Amino acid sequence: MELRQLEYFVTVAEERNFTRAAERVHISQSGVSAQIRRLERELGAELFDRSGRAATLTVAGKAALGHARAALAAAGALGQAVGEVADLIRGRLTIGMVVGCTVTPLFDALAAFHRAHPGVEISLLEDNSDRLTEGVRAGALDLALVGTATTTPEGLEALTIISERLVAAVPVGHPLAARSRVTLRDLVDLPIICMPPGTGLRTVFDQGCAALSLHPAVALQASAADAIADLAGRGLGVAVLSESMAEHYRDRLTALPIADVEAPALLALIWKGAHGPAVRELLAHARRAFGTETSPR
């Protein structure tokens, strides 16, 4: 049994597809298939059901997955421990980032970390916040920048970067533009332009509506604040954004605090409590880049 076989097994399990797994580990699909077949012969059981379009884990595969991840983590920890003693951090970090992120201090932190530790390979992936959070929980991601409605997602640690109230943003001439603030009841009969489900901002908005038994019509959805602002600026609906997002568009949109949504929209770095030296070093760079020294819990 070889570590690379375990790596391929875990990757196929996560991707549920041999082709995507092969692309992720940078070898041919036939190479991945051959190594997993060798692993299955050695274990005496098939790990994947290959009869459908997706490669799904068999009962034996489900039983093996946790142990395979643990073995890979132990092997990685061995190399990191030796590297730490030698004052050298090596390995690979997989970072997740919410779609449409323009928080440049994260990029500054990654650049500073890379200069300090060029032996660490960095991968950066975009996705929505819910999937990124699950990726951190599952160990597929070492660290992620996510939007969230809770200070610390369950089972993880977090460093809050931004905590802001929601606003409704409307163009000049809109019936709400002359107000100083609005409520969710003011918005319920208007078309809403918002981020899609799975994002922290949308979760805060949906939870605020549910608490008042309101069901506003989300007419348009976009993952990027620029798109939401452009759609609202063309009169297609009321944009729901965070305060700092709306500030970028104050030349064309009026931002009105939503008075009855008290919970803030949060942007946070999240990670598992047990982590290696590379994650620890990146967090130190992130705290410096974001100007914070402690990790909110």
Steps between C-alpha positions, in 0.01 A plus 500: 500500500643835393417852610431605143235227473332639811523852358333390176232311693415805714499729195260278303277475808487879526451563128273196441654484154821337375561760228475800735711319757770435242504868404533597864801275566652575157524147359298308242163346580635157414782553750256586778277203412793260493632609840158474662451153347833399657384638834170310472682175421725550801203572728288224350196719441369750247508856629279658232176412328578580136161399356352852494615829353661598831762298686331433835656339803407142585451397861868400508596832343308697763671299773843566346463872427556634851803278553647604164463868589655437841796320343560786255471756778747305713747480211463873439546575870820294501651710222380824658645405839841435348475821301409697810805372684710606202322839497358415158131462418409294197190333361181628346222734612158498338318826563133565430359841417141612462405579139546865403738576787683833474650503850857584405656444847449127443710525185760702691513226765544229235778697330685561828464134596632391159805725533572362846431134413559437129509125564124492561279454193186715521173415326210749498142392423177701472159373609198605702536528876302188594709274279824661617402445862427133432834475318682622810305258721580209267870588482492578127588863581751620758356849534216695341372856482122475525191707557310374801209582726671364812819617666653152493355216288440188707809284549741757356706798611462843347658840462231759429615747235186708442178530701239727340129568485298436185381791287251543219656690207283686249568743215415870500129550442395174660199537737718392794795727418379791716481289817770472765436130562260221403354184650452158351127572478584795273680258268262205501300611196801620300729293276819418689848456351720296730776244521397135453426248777816361656653844551529663840322821395204307360480289816477811718230646271298177488520451877384857560200446271415164655502650849221737388321240286566708190552359151650766272547427133868452414470587133868491404805332649871560440814394681691824440412831666582685175230306316243559775574874500484523120163326492361724773639808325297405193180499701450124509457477874631588846854379567571335834866550588724553800598853602853486356378343176244776450760768576674418169188605307397815689542704179195324353319322784360621832564256785224471762559300821249217544388582851347167600791278392718523808729206428811609312637346185845366582807434290735260676800278456416151622715195571507181705634514853769239432731641235863488395773765496414622150144594601632654822746717306239607244265600781775714651543678165121538469472660844769750407342572161155552650632691799378263769688301759240268648267236364134556594320182609 
